[in-house]
């Protein structure tokens, strides 16, 4: 059986977050650990924070390309040292608040 792990970040700067994402990705895909598991994993990153998960349309290939990024050991290899821009989401929290207020009203 194959399971998908989707990683979403939803706030501003967070020291250590890139390292944590790298660890989750490498651990999920580690071939040495795979022999002891009954499942395999695919890891993806959801781009633009909460906006990405709210606006992605799984049936629309363009939407998936824009908001879902495949993660593997090579992609996250240097994230703990140099960072990465895939998670850019600053300024999205006011948008989320407006969406929530619109739904409540």
Buried (B, 14 or more C-beta within 10 A) or exposed (E): EEEEBBBBBBEEEEEEBBBBBBBBBBEBBEEEEEEEEEEEBBBBBBBBBBBBBBEBEEEEEEBBEBBBBEBEBEBBEEBBEEEBEBBEBEEBBEBBEEEEEEEEE
